[in-house]
Amino acid sequence: MSAQAPGPEPPLAGRTCAVLVAEGVEDLEYWVTVMRLREEGASVVSVGSDTEPHRGKNGLSVRADAVAGDVDPEAPDGLVVPGGWAPDRLRRDPAVVGLVRRVHERGRPLGIICHGGLVAISAGIVAGRPATGSLGIRDDLVNAGARWVDEPAFRDGNLVWGRVVADIPAFCRELVAALREDARAGG
């Protein structure tokens, strides 16, 4: 075997993304996004209200690496809010809501898919902006002042929106593009 020269450094090497997790998280929205971020070289930290094991909506187990209240909101280069039933639990934790709000205020990429918009609503970051997600939260987003957009995935500033599980590929493309652009801009 001959030694091969190392390939180029992955685009998100040295970047850290937080991904929220709680009981009932949509497994595919969590795991596919985590794997895609790792594939790009990002370090992924799962964050929740506790570090107990949680059962995902489809039965996979997930455990947070860190508790939201212990995470420095200046640290993540990006944050992802997967859907499922977890967002309804996470939005009740002031530390989670504060973390999401602060990452948004810093202008860092913030990925929100499916029911993840519930956390964005509680963080007070959707009014006057386009948003999408599961049809189950359309009224919640509109009542919080968002403009409903029925597209698989799109970006609005630092916010990256995805509709549902079927739209994970489009969501991940937009999320990775936003994180790459943020890295190039020195964010």
Salt bridges, closest charged atoms under 4 A:
GLU23 OE1 - HIS54 ND1 3.38
GLU39 OE1 - ARG36 NH1 2.76
GLU40 OE2 - ARG36 NH1 2.73
GLU40 OE1 - ARG180 NH2 2.63
ASP50 OD1 - HIS54 NE2 2.83
GLU74 OE2 - ARG102 NE 2.66
GLU74 OE1 - ARG106 NE 3.52
ASP77 OD1 - ARG15 NH1 3.86
ASP77 OD1 - ARG108 NH2 3.32
ASP88 OD2 - ARG92 NH2 2.59
GLU105 OE1 - ARG102 NH1 3.50
ASP150 OD1 - ARG163 NH1 2.89
ASP156 OD2 - ARG129 NE 2.68
ASP167 OD2 - ARG163 NE 2.85
GLU174 OE1 - ARG155 NE 2.95
GLU181 OE1 - ARG155 NH1 2.97
ASP182 OD2 - ARG15 NH2 2.83
ASP182 OD2 - ARG108 NH2 2.77
